[in-house]
Amino acid sequence: MIEKLIRYAFLNLLEKIPANKKRFITMTVLYCMLEKKDVTKQMLEKLNHTLKLSTHDEAIIVPGIVTKVVWDDQISDLDIKNCTTCDACDKVLEKLPSYLKYDTEENMRADLEQMISIL
């Protein structure tokens, strides 16, 4: 019960935050889900430097912690390792919940391409 309440509150909050903050959360959560292995602090720092998500590397850890709250299993079964970058972006964008969309599809695709290049 408490987990559902936390999830509801967090998802409701995501609907109201600015696009740049939503980008920060979305790309970090996606990275953690698509990596398919334990994500280290160094991996998150590399993501941050690649996409310039935050001016502080320490901040990038928080979305990684809430990955399961935000996403459930909607993308955990998605395998993009054997796809072209274009196909991988299409698959991810198709599964991306509306509450995690932060910009135009074109701009999100550009971010996804950069993220996928470091997976």
C-alpha positions, -999 to 999 in steps of 0.1 A, spaced: 0 0 0 27 25 10 47 16 -22 17 25 -44 12 58 -25 48 67 -30 46 58 -67 15 79 -72 30 109 -54 62 107 -74 45 102 -108 22 131 -100 52 152 -92 68 143 -125 38 158 -144 46 192 -128 84 195 -129 102 216 -156 114 199 -188 151 201 -179 146 184 -146 124 157 -162 151 152 -188 176 146 -160 153 120 -144 142 104 -176 176 98 -191 191 85 -159 162 61 -153 164 49 -189 201 44 -186 197 23 -155 170 2 -170 187 -4 -203 221 -11 -190 209 -45 -177 236 -47 -150 244 -30 -118 251 6 -126 281 21 -108 287 57 -98 314 59 -125 289 48 -152 264 75 -140 292 101 -141 300 91 -177 263 95 -186 262 129 -169 293 141 -188 279 128 -221 245 144 -218 254 173 -195 224 165 -172 237 181 -140 265 204 -129 271 180 -100 279 144 -105 266 135 -71 230 145 -81 229 119 -109 227 91 -83 192 100 -71 172 90 -102 190 57 -103 177 50 -69 141 57 -79 142 38 -112 119 10 -101 94 35 -86 92 54 -119 93 26 -144 80 -7 -130 88 -33 -156 77 -14 -187 111 -14 -203 132 -39 -183 125 -66 -209 134 -44 -238 165 -56 -255 183 -30 -276 218 -44 -277 213 -60 -311 194 -31 -327 206 -2 -348 206 30 -329 176 42 -348 156 10 -340 166 12 -304 154 48 -302 121 38 -318 116 10 -293 124 32 -263 102 61 -274 73 37 -280 75 24 -244 83 57 -228 54 68 -205 40 102 -211 50 114 -177 86 110 -186 85 128 -219 103 161 -216 107 176 -251 100 170 -287 105 135 -301 134 149 -322 153 163 -292 146 132 -271 159 110 -299 191 130 -300 195 124 -262 187 87 -266 213 83 -294 240 98 -271 229 76 -242 228 44 -263 263 51 -276 277 47 -240 257 16 -230 
